[in-house]
Structures are given as structure tokens and as C-alpha cells.
Amino acid sequence: MRTLFIGDVHGCSSELDALLKACGWSPADRVVLVGDL
């Protein structure tokens, strides 16, 4: 399992989806949202 730290989402769900796809995210990974949401 990997832990991915992502900051400053600011309601940009399509950009978040693109970032997770670029990282090769899988359901086994943990995503931690940090910074401004």
C-alpha cells in the first residue's frame, strides 16, 4: 500500500481524478488530503 499526500484540492474534482490516474492510484492506496480543501 502506498500513501499519497495531496494538497490544495479546492473543489477541483476533475483535476484530482486526473492526478490520481497519473499516479496509478488503486483502492489499496491511502490518500491523505492536506492543506486547503
Secondary structure, 3 states (H helix, E strand, C coil): CCEEEEECCCCCHHHHHHHHHHCCCCCCCEEEEECCC
